[in-house]
Amino acid sequence: MYQLKYYIPKKELREGLFDLVFKEAKNKEEVGENKYIQIPNSVTSIGDCDFYNCNSLTSITIPKSVTSIGNCAFYNCKSLTSVTIPDSVTSIRIGAFKNCTSLTSVTIPKSVTSIGNYAFYKCNSLTSVTIPDSVTSIGDLAFWNCNSLTSITIPDSVTTIGHSAFENCKSLTSITIPDSVTSIGDCALKNCTSLTSVTIPKSVTSIGNYAFYKCNSLTSVTIPESVTSIGHSAFENVKV
């Protein structure tokens, strides 16, 4: 169930999902405050931009029939504070929750194998995120500018941390990088100004350009012998 405080114009939803969601309403044009509408279990996917710019949407529960959340599905839903993702979902695609600036926490189920580029981009109220050990890749700019995020544990299923994945996460004080990771992308933790220490596992062979640039609270970093490539300005403005 999710609550709408205003009517979502039909153009904001693809026609099929719109008709299913609003099939119980007697007059679609009068759906307004304090109306509760359920996404029916017959829906198997939430398509690209389905809820784009639904600024009064505050919470949503996605039914277990849904297996995929499309590109930019909830992009710019600036009042969305919580979302329940069922364990039927296998992928969170590009920009799915981009710019959901009121979203405070999210639990990604164990069914998800990939977090797409820009998936939680600029979710700057996000304080907590749980990444399960089913996830193998964290996309480029996936958590860019999530500047309320204080800590994160990357599971040992992840092999790559994408370009700018955690850039500008200025409240991030700690991060656990597992020994499954082989490369840390360009700008991966750039400008994480509260990060105090990081241990790079022996599995890592390359550290990208600007990977830890301006991490100026970083006082301890361990680089293993396995690393054969350290990119340009990877540790510039770091005190160690």
MIDOSE-1310 file (N, C-alpha, C; in nm, 2 decimals, decimal comma, always signed):
residues 240
myql	+0,08/-0,12/+0,00/+0,00/+0,00/+0,00/+0,09/+0,12/+0,00; +0,04/+0,23/-0,07/+0,11/+0,35/-0,05/+0,01/+0,47/-0,05; +0,05/+0,57/+0,01/-0,04/+0,69/+0,02/+0,00/+0,80/-0,07; -0,10/+0,85/-0,14/-0,08/+0,96/-0,23/-0,15/+1,08/-0,17
kyyi	-0,08/+1,19/-0,17/-0,14/+1,31/-0,12/-0,19/+1,40/-0,23; -0,18/+1,35/-0,35/-0,23/+1,42/-0,47/-0,25/+1,33/-0,58; -0,32/+1,36/-0,68/-0,35/+1,28/-0,80/-0,22/+1,28/-0,89; -0,18/+1,16/-0,93/-0,07/+1,14/-1,02/-0,13/+1,15/-1,16
pkke	-0,09/+1,24/-1,24/-0,14/+1,25/-1,38/-0,10/+1,12/-1,45; -0,19/+1,08/-1,54/-0,17/+0,96/-1,62/-0,04/+0,96/-1,70; +0,01/+1,07/-1,74/+0,13/+1,08/-1,82/+0,25/+1,03/-1,74; +0,24/+1,03/-1,61/+0,35/+1,00/-1,52/+0,37/+0,84/-1,50
lreg	+0,27/+0,77/-1,54/+0,27/+0,63/-1,53/+0,25/+0,56/-1,67; +0,32/+0,45/-1,69/+0,28/+0,38/-1,82/+0,14/+0,33/-1,81; +0,07/+0,33/-1,92/-0,07/+0,31/-1,92/-0,12/+0,18/-1,85; -0,05/+0,07/-1,87/-0,09/-0,06/-1,81/-0,09/-0,05/-1,66
lfdl	+0,02/-0,01/-1,60/+0,03/+0,00/-1,45/-0,07/+0,10/-1,40; -0,08/+0,21/-1,46/-0,18/+0,31/-1,42/-0,32/+0,25/-1,41; -0,36/+0,18/-1,51/-0,50/+0,12/-1,51/-0,52/+0,02/-1,40; -0,41/-0,06/-1,37/-0,42/-0,16/-1,26/-0,43/-0,09/-1,13
vfke	-0,34/+0,01/-1,10/-0,34/+0,08/-0,97/-0,47/+0,15/-0,94; -0,53/+0,21/-1,04/-0,64/+0,29/-1,02/-0,77/+0,22/-1,06; -0,77/+0,09/-1,07/-0,89/+0,02/-1,12/-1,01/+0,03/-1,02; -0,98/+0,05/-0,89/-1,08/+0,05/-0,79/-1,14/+0,19/-0,78
aknk	-1,08/+0,29/-0,83/-1,13/+0,43/-0,81/-1,25/+0,45/-0,90; -1,35/+0,51/-0,85/-1,47/+0,54/-0,93/-1,44/+0,66/-1,03; -1,36/+0,75/-0,98/-1,33/+0,86/-1,07/-1,18/+0,89/-1,05; -1,10/+0,85/-1,15/-0,96/+0,87/-1,14/-0,91/+1,01/-1,12
eevg	-0,99/+1,10/-1,17/-0,95/+1,25/-1,16/-0,97/+1,30/-1,02; -1,04/+1,23/-0,93/-1,06/+1,28/-0,80/-0,98/+1,20/-0,69; -0,89/+1,12/-0,73/-0,80/+1,05/-0,64/-0,72/+1,16/-0,57; -0,72/+1,18/-0,44/-0,66/+1,29/-0,37/-0,60/+1,25/-0,24
enky	-0,60/+1,34/-0,15/-0,54/+1,32/-0,01/-0,61/+1,21/+0,06; -0,52/+1,14/+0,14/-0,56/+1,03/+0,23/-0,62/+0,91/+0,15; -0,60/+0,90/+0,02/-0,64/+0,78/-0,05/-0,53/+0,68/-0,05; -0,56/+0,55/-0,03/-0,47/+0,44/-0,03/-0,49/+0,36/-0,15
iqip	-0,39/+0,33/-0,22/-0,40/+0,26/-0,35/-0,30/+0,14/-0,35; -0,34/+0,03/-0,39/-0,25/-0,09/-0,38/-0,20/-0,13/-0,52; -0,07/-0,15/-0,53/-0,02/-0,21/-0,66/-0,06/-0,36/-0,65; -0,14/-0,41/-0,75/-0,19/-0,55/-0,74/-0,08/-0,65/-0,76
nsvt	-0,10/-0,77/-0,72/+0,00/-0,88/-0,73/+0,01/-0,93/-0,87; -0,07/-0,88/-0,96/-0,05/-0,92/-1,10/+0,06/-0,84/-1,17; +0,11/-0,73/-1,10/+0,22/-0,65/-1,16/+0,35/-0,73/-1,13; +0,43/-0,75/-1,24/+0,56/-0,82/-1,23/+0,68/-0,73/-1,24
sigd	+0,66/-0,61/-1,29/+0,77/-0,52/-1,30/+0,72/-0,37/-1,29; +0,81/-0,29/-1,23/+0,78/-0,15/-1,23/+0,88/-0,09/-1,33; +0,82/-0,03/-1,43/+0,89/+0,01/-1,55/+0,97/+0,14/-1,53; +1,04/+0,18/-1,64/+1,12/+0,30/-1,64/+1,03/+0,42/-1,61
cdfy	+1,07/+0,50/-1,52/+1,01/+0,63/-1,49/+0,86/+0,62/-1,45; +0,82/+0,50/-1,40/+0,67/+0,49/-1,37/+0,62/+0,59/-1,26; +0,71/+0,61/-1,16/+0,66/+0,71/-1,06/+0,75/+0,83/-1,06; +0,81/+0,86/-1,17/+0,90/+0,98/-1,18/+0,83/+1,11/-1,13
ncns	+0,90/+1,18/-1,04/+0,85/+1,31/-1,00/+0,72/+1,31/-0,93; +0,69/+1,20/-0,86/+0,57/+1,20/-0,77/+0,61/+1,25/-0,64; +0,60/+1,38/-0,63/+0,67/+1,45/-0,52/+0,59/+1,44/-0,38; +0,47/+1,39/-0,38/+0,40/+1,38/-0,26/+0,39/+1,23/-0,21
ltsi	+0,45/+1,14/-0,29/+0,45/+1,00/-0,25/+0,54/+0,98/-0,13; +0,49/+0,93/-0,01/+0,57/+0,93/+0,11/+0,62/+0,79/+0,14; +0,55/+0,68/+0,10/+0,59/+0,55/+0,13/+0,53/+0,45/+0,03; +0,60/+0,34/+0,01/+0,55/+0,24/-0,09/+0,59/+0,10/-0,05
tipk	+0,50/+0,01/-0,06/+0,53/-0,13/-0,05/+0,52/-0,20/-0,18; +0,62/-0,26/-0,23/+0,62/-0,32/-0,36/+0,58/-0,47/-0,34; +0,48/-0,52/-0,41/+0,44/-0,66/-0,39/+0,54/-0,76/-0,43; +0,52/-0,88/-0,38/+0,62/-0,99/-0,41/+0,61/-1,04/-0,55
svts	+0,52/-1,00/-0,62/+0,51/-1,04/-0,76/+0,61/-0,97/-0,85; +0,66/-0,86/-0,80/+0,75/-0,77/-0,88/+0,89/-0,83/-0,88; +0,96/-0,85/-0,99/+1,09/-0,90/-1,00/+1,20/-0,80/-1,04; +1,15/-0,68/-1,10/+1,25/-0,58/-1,14/+1,19/-0,44/-1,12
ignc	+1,28/-0,35/-1,08/+1,25/-0,21/-1,06/+1,33/-0,14/-1,17; +1,26/-0,07/-1,26/+1,31/-0,02/-1,38/+1,40/+0,11/-1,36; +1,46/+0,15/-1,47/+1,54/+0,27/-1,47/+1,46/+0,39/-1,42; +1,51/+0,47/-1,33/+1,45/+0,59/-1,28/+1,31/+0,57/-1,24
afyn	+1,27/+0,45/-1,19/+1,13/+0,42/-1,15/+1,08/+0,52/-1,05; +1,15/+0,55/-0,95/+1,11/+0,65/-0,84/+1,19/+0,77/-0,84; +1,25/+0,81/-0,95/+1,34/+0,92/-0,96/+1,26/+1,05/-0,92; +1,33/+1,13/-0,83/+1,28/+1,26/-0,79/+1,15/+1,25/-0,71
cksl	+1,13/+1,14/-0,64/+1,02/+1,13/-0,54/+1,07/+1,18/-0,41; +1,07/+1,31/-0,40/+1,14/+1,38/-0,29/+1,08/+1,37/-0,16; +0,96/+1,32/-0,15/+0,89/+1,30/-0,02/+0,89/+1,16/+0,03; +0,95/+1,07/-0,05/+0,95/+0,93/-0,02/+1,05/+0,90/+0,09
tsvt	+1,00/+0,85/+0,21/+1,08/+0,83/+0,33/+1,11/+0,68/+0,34; +1,03/+0,60/+0,30/+1,06/+0,45/+0,32/+1,00/+0,37/+0,20; +1,07/+0,26/+0,17/+1,03/+0,17/+0,07/+1,06/+0,03/+0,11; +0,97/-0,06/+0,08/+0,99/-0,20/+0,11/+1,01/-0,27/-0,02
ipds	+1,13/-0,33/-0,04/+1,17/-0,41/-0,16/+1,15/-0,55/-0,13; +1,06/-0,63/-0,19/+1,05/-0,77/-0,16/+1,16/-0,86/-0,21; +1,17/-0,98/-0,16/+1,28/-1,07/-0,20/+1,26/-1,13/-0,33; +1,16/-1,09/-0,41/+1,14/-1,13/-0,55/+1,22/-1,05/-0,65
vtsi	+1,26/-0,93/-0,60/+1,33/-0,84/-0,69/+1,47/-0,88/-0,71; +1,52/-0,89/-0,83/+1,65/-0,94/-0,86/+1,75/-0,83/-0,90; +1,69/-0,71/-0,95/+1,78/-0,60/-0,99/+1,72/-0,47/-0,96; +1,81/-0,38/-0,92/+1,77/-0,24/-0,90/+1,84/-0,16/-1,00
riga	+1,77/-0,11/-1,10/+1,84/-0,06/-1,22/+1,88/+0,09/-1,21; +1,93/+0,14/-1,32/+1,99/+0,27/-1,32/+1,89/+0,38/-1,27; +1,94/+0,46/-1,17/+1,86/+0,57/-1,12/+1,73/+0,54/-1,05; +1,71/+0,41/-1,01/+1,58/+0,37/-0,96/+1,52/+0,46/-0,85
fknc	+1,61/+0,50/-0,76/+1,57/+0,59/-0,65/+1,65/+0,72/-0,65; +1,70/+0,76/-0,76/+1,78/+0,88/-0,77/+1,70/+1,00/-0,72; +1,77/+1,08/-0,64/+1,72/+1,21/-0,59/+1,60/+1,19/-0,50; +1,58/+1,08/-0,44/+1,48/+1,06/-0,34/+1,54/+1,12/-0,21
tslt	+1,53/+1,24/-0,19/+1,61/+1,32/-0,09/+1,56/+1,30/+0,05; +1,44/+1,24/+0,07/+1,39/+1,22/+0,20/+1,40/+1,07/+0,25; +1,45/+0,98/+0,16/+1,46/+0,84/+0,19/+1,57/+0,82/+0,30; +1,53/+0,76/+0,41/+1,62/+0,75/+0,53/+1,69/+0,62/+0,54
svti	+1,62/+0,51/+0,50/+1,68/+0,38/+0,51/+1,63/+0,29/+0,40; +1,71/+0,19/+0,37/+1,66/+0,09/+0,27/+1,73/-0,04/+0,30; +1,65/-0,15/+0,29/+1,71/-0,28/+0,30/+1,69/-0,35/+0,17; +1,80/-0,39/+0,11/+1,81/-0,45/-0,02/+1,80/-0,61/+0,00
pksv	+1,70/-0,67/-0,05/+1,68/-0,82/-0,02/+1,79/-0,90/-0,08; +1,80/-1,03/-0,04/+1,91/-1,12/-0,08/+1,89/-1,17/-0,22; +1,77/-1,14/-0,28/+1,75/-1,18/-0,42/+1,82/-1,09/-0,52; +1,86/-0,97/-0,48/+1,92/-0,87/-0,57/+2,06/-0,90/-0,59
tsig	+2,10/-0,90/-0,72/+2,24/-0,93/-0,75/+2,32/-0,81/-0,80; +2,25/-0,70/-0,84/+2,33/-0,59/-0,88/+2,25/-0,46/-0,84; +2,33/-0,36/-0,81/+2,28/-0,22/-0,78/+2,33/-0,14/-0,89; +2,24/-0,08/-0,97/+2,27/-0,01/-1,09/+2,34/+0,12/-1,07
nyaf	+2,39/+0,18/-1,18/+2,45/+0,31/-1,17/+2,34/+0,41/-1,13; +2,38/+0,50/-1,04/+2,29/+0,61/-0,99/+2,17/+0,56/-0,91; +2,17/+0,43/-0,87/+2,05/+0,37/-0,80/+2,00/+0,46/-0,69; +2,09/+0,50/-0,60/+2,05/+0,58/-0,48/+2,13/+0,72/-0,49
ykcn	+2,15/+0,77/-0,60/+2,22/+0,89/-0,63/+2,15/+1,01/-0,56; +2,23/+1,08/-0,48/+2,18/+1,20/-0,41/+2,06/+1,17/-0,31; +2,06/+1,05/-0,26/+1,96/+1,02/-0,15/+2,03/+1,07/-0,02; +2,03/+1,20/+0,00/+2,11/+1,26/+0,10/+2,05/+1,26/+0,24
slts	+1,94/+1,19/+0,26/+1,89/+1,17/+0,40/+1,91/+1,02/+0,44; +1,97/+0,94/+0,35/+1,99/+0,80/+0,37/+2,10/+0,78/+0,48; +2,06/+0,72/+0,59/+2,15/+0,70/+0,70/+2,19/+0,55/+0,71; +2,11/+0,47/+0,65/+2,14/+0,32/+0,67/+2,10/+0,25/+0,54
vtip	+2,19/+0,16/+0,50/+2,16/+0,07/+0,39/+2,22/-0,06/+0,41; +2,15/-0,17/+0,39/+2,20/-0,30/+0,40/+2,21/-0,37/+0,27; +2,34/-0,40/+0,24/+2,37/-0,47/+0,11/+2,39/-0,62/+0,13; +2,30/-0,70/+0,08/+2,32/-0,85/+0,10/+2,43/-0,91/+0,03
dsvt	+2,47/-1,03/+0,07/+2,58/-1,10/+0,01/+2,55/-1,17/-0,13; +2,43/-1,13/-0,18/+2,39/-1,18/-0,32/+2,44/-1,08/-0,42; +2,47/-0,95/-0,38/+2,51/-0,85/-0,47/+2,66/-0,87/-0,51; +2,68/-0,86/-0,64/+2,82/-0,88/-0,70/+2,88/-0,75/-0,75
sigd	+2,79/-0,65/-0,78/+2,85/-0,53/-0,83/+2,77/-0,41/-0,78; +2,85/-0,30/-0,75/+2,79/-0,17/-0,70/+2,82/-0,07/-0,82; +2,72/-0,02/-0,88/+2,74/+0,06/-1,00/+2,80/+0,19/-0,98; +2,83/+0,26/-1,09/+2,89/+0,39/-1,09/+2,79/+0,49/-1,03
lafw	+2,84/+0,57/-0,94/+2,76/+0,68/-0,87/+2,64/+0,62/-0,80; +2,65/+0,50/-0,76/+2,53/+0,43/-0,69/+2,48/+0,50/-0,57; +2,58/+0,55/-0,49/+2,55/+0,62/-0,36/+2,61/+0,76/-0,36; +2,62/+0,82/-0,47/+2,69/+0,95/-0,48/+2,61/+1,05/-0,40
ncns	+2,68/+1,13/-0,31/+2,63/+1,23/-0,23/+2,52/+1,19/-0,13; +2,53/+1,06/-0,09/+2,45/+1,02/+0,03/+2,52/+1,07/+0,15; +2,51/+1,19/+0,18/+2,60/+1,26/+0,28/+2,55/+1,24/+0,42; +2,45/+1,16/+0,44/+2,40/+1,13/+0,58/+2,44/+0,98/+0,62
ltsi	+2,50/+0,91/+0,52/+2,54/+0,77/+0,54/+2,67/+0,77/+0,62; +2,66/+0,70/+0,74/+2,78/+0,70/+0,83/+2,87/+0,58/+0,82; +2,81/+0,47/+0,78/+2,89/+0,35/+0,77/+2,83/+0,25/+0,67; +2,91/+0,17/+0,61/+2,86/+0,07/+0,52/+2,95/-0,05/+0,52
tipd	+2,89/-0,17/+0,51/+2,96/-0,29/+0,49/+2,93/-0,35/+0,36; +3,03/-0,37/+0,28/+3,02/-0,43/+0,15/+3,04/-0,58/+0,16; +2,95/-0,66/+0,12/+2,96/-0,80/+0,14/+3,07/-0,87/+0,05; +3,11/-0,99/+0,09/+3,22/-1,05/+0,02/+3,18/-1,11/-0,11
svtt	+3,06/-1,08/-0,16/+3,02/-1,13/-0,29/+3,06/-1,02/-0,40; +3,08/-0,90/-0,35/+3,11/-0,79/-0,44/+3,25/-0,79/-0,50; +3,27/-0,78/-0,63/+3,40/-0,78/-0,69/+3,45/-0,65/-0,74; +3,35/-0,56/-0,77/+3,39/-0,43/-0,82/+3,31/-0,32/-0,75
ighs	+3,38/-0,21/-0,71/+3,32/-0,09/-0,66/+3,33/+0,02/-0,77; +3,22/+0,06/-0,82/+3,21/+0,14/-0,94/+3,27/+0,28/-0,92; +3,28/+0,35/-1,04/+3,33/+0,49/-1,04/+3,24/+0,58/-0,96; +3,30/+0,65/-0,86/+3,22/+0,75/-0,78/+3,11/+0,68/-0,70
afen	+3,12/+0,55/-0,67/+3,01/+0,48/-0,60/+2,97/+0,54/-0,47; +3,07/+0,59/-0,39/+3,04/+0,65/-0,26/+3,10/+0,80/-0,26; +3,12/+0,86/-0,37/+3,18/+0,99/-0,37/+3,09/+1,09/-0,30; +3,15/+1,18/-0,22/+3,07/+1,29/-0,15/+2,99/+1,23/-0,04
cksl	+3,01/+1,11/+0,01/+2,95/+1,06/+0,13/+3,02/+1,12/+0,25; +2,99/+1,24/+0,28/+3,08/+1,32/+0,38/+3,06/+1,28/+0,52; +2,96/+1,20/+0,56/+2,94/+1,16/+0,70/+2,99/+1,01/+0,72; +3,04/+0,95/+0,61/+3,09/+0,82/+0,61/+3,22/+0,81/+0,69
tsit	+3,22/+0,74/+0,81/+3,33/+0,73/+0,89/+3,41/+0,60/+0,87; +3,33/+0,50/+0,83/+3,40/+0,36/+0,81/+3,34/+0,29/+0,70; +3,42/+0,21/+0,64/+3,37/+0,12/+0,53/+3,45/-0,01/+0,53; +3,38/-0,12/+0,51/+3,45/-0,25/+0,51/+3,45/-0,29/+0,37
ipds	+3,58/-0,31/+0,32/+3,60/-0,36/+0,18/+3,64/-0,51/+0,19; +3,56/-0,60/+0,14/+3,59/-0,74/+0,15/+3,70/-0,79/+0,06; +3,75/-0,91/+0,08/+3,86/-0,96/+0,00/+3,82/-1,02/-0,13; +3,69/-1,00/-0,16/+3,64/-1,04/-0,30/+3,66/-0,93/-0,40
vtsi	+3,68/-0,80/-0,35/+3,70/-0,69/-0,44/+3,83/-0,69/-0,50; +3,84/-0,67/-0,64/+3,96/-0,67/-0,71/+4,00/-0,53/-0,76; +3,90/-0,44/-0,77/+3,94/-0,31/-0,81/+3,85/-0,20/-0,74; +3,91/-0,09/-0,71/+3,84/+0,02/-0,66/+3,84/+0,13/-0,76
gdca	+3,72/+0,17/-0,81/+3,70/+0,25/-0,92/+3,75/+0,40/-0,90; +3,76/+0,47/-1,01/+3,79/+0,61/-1,01/+3,70/+0,68/-0,91; +3,75/+0,77/-0,83/+3,66/+0,86/-0,74/+3,57/+0,78/-0,65; +3,60/+0,65/-0,63/+3,51/+0,56/-0,55/+3,47/+0,62/-0,42
lknc	+3,57/+0,67/-0,34/+3,54/+0,73/-0,21/+3,59/+0,88/-0,21; +3,59/+0,94/-0,32/+3,64/+1,08/-0,32/+3,56/+1,17/-0,23; +3,63/+1,26/-0,16/+3,56/+1,36/-0,08/+3,48/+1,30/+0,03; +3,51/+1,18/+0,08/+3,45/+1,13/+0,20/+3,53/+1,18/+0,32
tslt	+3,50/+1,30/+0,36/+3,58/+1,39/+0,44/+3,58/+1,34/+0,59; +3,49/+1,25/+0,63/+3,49/+1,20/+0,77/+3,55/+1,06/+0,78; +3,59/+1,00/+0,67/+3,65/+0,86/+0,67/+3,78/+0,87/+0,74; +3,79/+0,79/+0,85/+3,92/+0,79/+0,93/+4,02/+0,68/+0,90
svti	+3,97/+0,57/+0,86/+4,06/+0,46/+0,83/+4,00/+0,36/+0,73; +4,09/+0,30/+0,65/+4,04/+0,20/+0,55/+4,15/+0,09/+0,53; +4,11/-0,03/+0,53/+4,20/-0,14/+0,50/+4,16/-0,20/+0,36; +4,26/-0,19/+0,27/+4,24/-0,24/+0,14/+4,28/-0,39/+0,13
pksv	+4,19/-0,48/+0,10/+4,22/-0,62/+0,11/+4,33/-0,67/+0,00; +4,38/-0,79/+0,02/+4,49/-0,84/-0,06/+4,44/-0,88/-0,20; +4,31/-0,88/-0,22/+4,26/-0,92/-0,35/+4,26/-0,80/-0,45; +4,28/-0,68/-0,40/+4,27/-0,56/-0,48/+4,40/-0,55/-0,56
tsig	+4,39/-0,53/-0,69/+4,51/-0,51/-0,78/+4,52/-0,36/-0,83; +4,41/-0,29/-0,83/+4,41/-0,15/-0,88/+4,33/-0,06/-0,80; +4,38/+0,06/-0,78/+4,31/+0,17/-0,71/+4,30/+0,28/-0,81; +4,18/+0,32/-0,84/+4,15/+0,42/-0,95/+4,20/+0,56/-0,92
nyaf	+4,19/+0,64/-1,02/+4,22/+0,79/-1,01/+4,13/+0,85/-0,91; +4,19/+0,93/-0,82/+4,11/+1,01/-0,72/+4,02/+0,92/-0,63; +4,06/+0,80/-0,62/+3,98/+0,70/-0,54/+3,95/+0,75/-0,40; +4,06/+0,81/-0,33/+4,04/+0,86/-0,19/+4,08/+1,01/-0,19
ykcn	+4,06/+1,08/-0,29/+4,10/+1,22/-0,30/+4,01/+1,30/-0,20; +4,08/+1,39/-0,13/+4,02/+1,48/-0,03/+3,96/+1,40/+0,09; +4,00/+1,28/+0,12/+3,96/+1,21/+0,24/+4,05/+1,26/+0,35; +4,03/+1,38/+0,39/+4,13/+1,45/+0,47/+4,12/+1,42/+0,62
slts	+4,03/+1,33/+0,66/+4,03/+1,28/+0,80/+4,09/+1,14/+0,81; +4,13/+1,09/+0,69/+4,19/+0,96/+0,68/+4,33/+0,96/+0,74; +4,35/+0,89/+0,86/+4,48/+0,88/+0,92/+4,55/+0,75/+0,91; +4,48/+0,65/+0,86/+4,54/+0,52/+0,85/+4,49/+0,45/+0,72
vtip	+4,58/+0,40/+0,64/+4,54/+0,32/+0,52/+4,65/+0,21/+0,50; +4,60/+0,10/+0,47/+4,69/-0,02/+0,45/+4,67/-0,06/+0,30; +4,78/-0,05/+0,23/+4,78/-0,09/+0,09/+4,86/-0,23/+0,08; +4,79/-0,33/+0,03/+4,86/-0,46/+0,02/+4,96/-0,47/-0,10
esvt	+5,04/-0,57/-0,10/+5,14/-0,59/-0,20/+5,07/-0,63/-0,34; +4,95/-0,68/-0,33/+4,88/-0,72/-0,45/+4,85/-0,60/-0,54; +4,85/-0,48/-0,49/+4,81/-0,36/-0,57/+4,93/-0,33/-0,67; +4,90/-0,33/-0,79/+5,00/-0,30/-0,90/+4,98/-0,17/-0,96
sigh	+4,86/-0,11/-0,94/+4,83/+0,02/-1,00/+4,76/+0,11/-0,91; +4,81/+0,23/-0,89/+4,75/+0,34/-0,81/+4,73/+0,46/-0,90; +4,61/+0,50/-0,92/+4,57/+0,60/-1,01/+4,62/+0,74/-0,97; +4,61/+0,83/-1,07/+4,64/+0,97/-1,05/+4,57/+1,03/-0,93
safe	+4,64/+1,10/-0,84/+4,58/+1,17/-0,72/+4,49/+1,08/-0,64; +4,52/+0,95/-0,64/+4,43/+0,86/-0,56/+4,42/+0,89/-0,41; +4,53/+0,95/-0,36/+4,54/+0,98/-0,21/+4,57/+1,13/-0,19; +4,55/+1,21/-0,29/+4,58/+1,35/-0,28/+4,50/+1,42/-0,17
nvkv	+4,56/+1,50/-0,09/+4,50/+1,57/+0,03/+4,46/+1,48/+0,14; +4,53/+1,36/+0,14/+4,52/+1,27/+0,25/+4,64/+1,29/+0,34; +4,62/+1,29/+0,47/+4,72/+1,32/+0,57/+4,83/+1,21/+0,59; +4,79/+1,09/+0,56/+4,88/+0,98/+0,59/+5,00/+0,98/+0,50
